[in-house]
């Protein structure tokens, strides 16, 4: 690929056997080294399925996958896809592993943090949490924090005591009864299985021969135990990290893991990547001097890349403490406007014009320090995205929706839901007819009885329709935030299940007790919304880089944080409490991470007079520590003449992750796709939700378990009884669905009994690149074409029940994509593609000739290009609009 690696990078890439510790300074090209090293391992003949790579985030996983593919195209172009290699977070790996090796978990669902809080709220008495003398949601959050510590520290539950022990044991039972796994329980269960189930242990050990762990400094004890169990002390384990960038101690991470790695594993080679390819010497020297104030760190020296395109110019860096906040804000706004439109060349040799997307503003806490700065961006018409503030429920459009929901259900939100508050909120968002809007609310209210069952999401969409019909078109910002509220409603309904009107009060309680401060504004994850200033916490900035970085509000008490001590329901003798609390060195590491995100421009600032504080503030100790060699200390004009350009916004599109399941909505109606995946609106949850997934799970189980013969009727009945589960259906309805599934599976096993001996794979996952698209999915069944196991050709099969057949706009396209995946990702040769219709036990064949696959590939590339260019026309028709999930929102709907 023509990359000139440094000697340490070359050494790390070529060290493919044994244990390896890579200490990677900020900007040292660790992702490049990791990806090339993994590609080399594949190039040496290792199968991708035998390689495991852990990343800290899914976004980091996507970047690593892309890089590995690029290197594989260079090393072995005939087989350049990653196939079955796992690259992702530790908890997602454990969830996949449980479902793969323990079939009962295929019917389990993950509980993210919001849903876990809701689950415990819904089971507050059942889980014995009412025994704790505190407010409900404060108790729940303290309990979840304590539960995670028990698992992360591998504390024996028998050593717990009192009310917490009882509540912990009951919580574990409730998770099992309701078929849920929270994130820490996924890892905890795998670790227990590795220790107690010899067959499970041997399968995992033999499958994963090469393990890479990125961001190793942020691993907690439970994750470390998992890594040790998979790799062994003398395996092929590569850990990559930087102790200076360990910033998640409050999550239980232990920096000692990386500090003592060579003492705990055998024959460790340690390589330091010290050359920073990201930043100028001004940034590098400033950050290096700052972090040297810490004593508990590995010895290393971050070095400037002298042969790069980036160099320090006077005026690149400022360190200014203002008297007034208005002056600090004006300084930042002026610098954004001043540098926007100037030419910038990074160390990759890419020259472009600085635009809003190239600016970032970091805060220790956006919630406590960012409001005035965000307001200033809005007032100056500077587009921005906020991450880490939890500001959703501070948006007027969202509060209008919530108060409207409360009003029609006959409840108060914040004790002040009335016509006046509704009028004020409506007037702040629309120049429309409030009387018309309020009249619709009154009519809706009259139709409600507190014991009526409702689809909460559908009622919410009706409220949005009332806003639109009385107030006109929504702005993009309004739709992003309304879409985010739709996701919060789904979180609630997912856990609560069947909803009555009176249950709306519990949703309001969830928002007040937990949601405020936890749900972000909408639009942050929109892959097409790329040109905006990023406003975020430093924790959210980890792993990112920007040409221009601002760090305002650097005052004592805010950075380092003056946060109060955390507490738990666990006896403090059972774990190292101090590690979770953090200290000054932890805060300095966080400051160092922020400094090293900058490629060239860095503006450090604070002010003495902060409006909401009564006392004047002094500069942060870190602000004082920063060496001033490169920083201008007064807000003087930029002494360097910058080259201005007038180029249009250049396209910098990265790989776009998607699937057929998502793209089919674009085929159906591009605006449906926009509402669903860009704005984030969720469809209503119906009682049959999960039926198709449950059927697929059972078919997966029987094909996995019976590979030489078809199962008997009794065996099918037992499998269905143990594995069929519908979360949202009443008991009687679930029984009917279960009987129906038994009949379907029995008919299938009888009619296609010969297929069981031809089974090659079930639920075969894939991921492959197609232009800008990174397409993932899962093939229901991969069959051999003859009894002799000849793999000259295979057949791919997709199961469809009646509901799926009705929803699919073109499952021929789906099978063609799967055929492309089999060729490009799985190194298989598909000769036949079949749709099996479960309702009538029949097959339909799909043509997968080369010209058909080329046509499909061209269509998909074109669709992705349109999505990335925000091309979402409305395509109304009576047939499509009548069963559209969002017919109440879309003003072009034929149903309105």
Secondary structure, DSSP 8 states (H G I E B T S, - for coil): ------HHHHHHHH--SSEEEEEE-TTS-HHHHHHHHHHHHHHTT--GGGEEEE-SSHHHHHHHHHHHHHHHHHH-GGG-S-TT-EEE-HHHHHHHHHHHH-GGGGG-EEE-HHHHHHHHHHTTTTTTGGGSSS-HHHHHHHHHHHHHHHHHTT--GGG--HHHHHHHHHHHHHHHHTTEEEHHHHHHHHHHHHHH-HHHHHHHHHH--EEEESSGGG-BHHHHHHHHHHH-TTS-EEEEE-GGG---GGGTB-THHHHTHHHHSSSEEEEEE-EESSS-HHHHHHHHHHHTT-SSS-----EE-TTSS----TTSEEEEEEEEHHHHHHHHHHHHHHHTTBEEE-TTS-EEE--GGGEEEEES-HHHH-HHHHHHHHHTT--EEEESS--GGGSHHHHHHHHHHHHHHT--STT--SHHHHHHHHHHH-SS-HHHHHHHHHHHHHT--TT-EE-HHHHHHHHHHHHHHHH----HHHHHHHHHHHHHHHHHHHHH-SEEGGGHHHHHHHIIIIITTTS--TTTT-TT--SSEEEEEHHHHTT--EEEEEE---BTTTTTT-------SS-GGGS-HHHHH--HHHHHHHHHHHHTTEEEEEEEEEEEE-TT-SS---B-HHHHHS--SSEE-S----SS---B-----------EEEEHHHHHHHHH-HHHHIIIIIS-------TTTTHHHHHHHHHHHHHHH-SSS---HHHHHHHHHHH---SSS-HHHHHHHHHHHHHHHHHHHHHTGGGGGGEEEEEEEEEEEETTEEEEEEEEEEEESSTT--TTSEEEEEEE-HHHHHH-S-HHHHHHHHHHHHHHTS---EEEEEEEETTTTEEEEE---HHHHHHHHHHHHHHHHHHHTT-------HHHHHT-TTTTT-TT-TT-
